[in-house]
Amino acid sequence: MVDMNDCGDVRVLKVLVLTFLYLTLMFAVVMVAGLTNL
């Protein structure tokens, strides 16, 4: 079972991970677009 005190930390961690993945995806798209334009 998960303690109620850990719910907040887990939620913040998930947000940070999703944000990191989103930024990485956007960076990859920009790099691919840049290489394609060359």
Contacts in CASP RR format, 6 or more apart in sequence:
PFRMAT RR
TARGET T0000
AUTHOR 0000-0000-0000
METHOD contacts of the structure
MODEL  1
MVDMNDCGDVRVLKVLVLTFLYLTLMFAVVMVAGLTNL
2 10 0 8 1.000
END
